[in-house]
Amino acid sequence: MRVLLAAPRGYCAGVDRAVETVEHALDLYGKPVYVRKEIVHNKHVVHELEKRGAVFVDQETEVPEGEMVVFSAHGVAPSVHANAAQRGLRTIDATCPLVTKVHVEARKFAAEGYTIVLIGHEGHEEVEGTTGEAPDQTVLVQTEADVDDLEVDDPDRIAYITQTTLSVEETGSIIARLKEKFPNAVGPKTDDICYATTNRQHAVKELAKHCDLVLVIGSTNSSNSNRLVEVARERGADSHLIDNHMQVDDAWLEGVETVGITSGASAPEELVEKLVSFFEERGATEVSELRTINEDVRFMLPGEIRKELAASGT
Ligand code: SF4
């Protein structure tokens, strides 16, 4: 058996920054550091941070008054900031700057009186946060059929924005349908689907051409990881989402000559390494990488952390 790794894969700049934010907060302030929601959608990452003293809560209202809370990479609604202020919480916002970009667009379109069509998945934390910028002016659309059913007060005053981790192709079709129905619909200057989502989907598309099976490492609540499985399947490969190598089912491997491996934007590389070792122990003789693009995106840590690091001389 041959193993082919997609590149780029795994951690994006936003996840890297969010995880580092919690690690620095633990070092600088000691435990506990409360984190609202999973800092990134990966069980392994969350468990590792829990071991170091992070306490994950569902809502800011669960954090004891006066304590420190970190907001996750997926972003929060303005009401969350307001609740935190009311409870006297010290906050560090680890929202990915590319999610913040979408929040800024939502505020701008809302101020200009548009009905905002948010393309995304119901219940996803990022969607909840973005909707919270202008809840009375935002409607969620998940499919082309939703566009067909959409009714608005003023069809000439529509603006669309999207979740950052959607399928590039599917979202393109939804936007096309929206523009067909509402020819004056406007959108963001640059795509809301982020560079990491786009690059990982493109990489898995190429990977799937050479593989019988594509394994995607990521958690079930990770939107971008689920999209990678879908893209691999659309390109004809069998594909499964797994948390780690222990979830590989022997039945998937029957007759497989080339197994492809990739990982979602919130999955650490050590899980990929363990999966590669798993196949090497089973006789895989060739491990190579299929790179489609080089990534060099880095985001600065949140200002609160940078200030503390500078003050502590680190
Ligand atoms: S997937 Fe994209 S939007 Fe989400 S954290 Fe990573 S870089 Fe930011």
Boltz pocket constraint, residues with backbone or C-beta under 6 A from the ligand:
constraints:
  - pocket:
      binder: B
      contacts: [[A, 12], [A, 13], [A, 14], [A, 15], [A, 73], [A, 96], [A, 97], [A, 98], [A, 99], [A, 164], [A, 165], [A, 194], [A, 195], [A, 196], [A, 197], [A, 224], [A, 265]]
      max_distance: 6.0
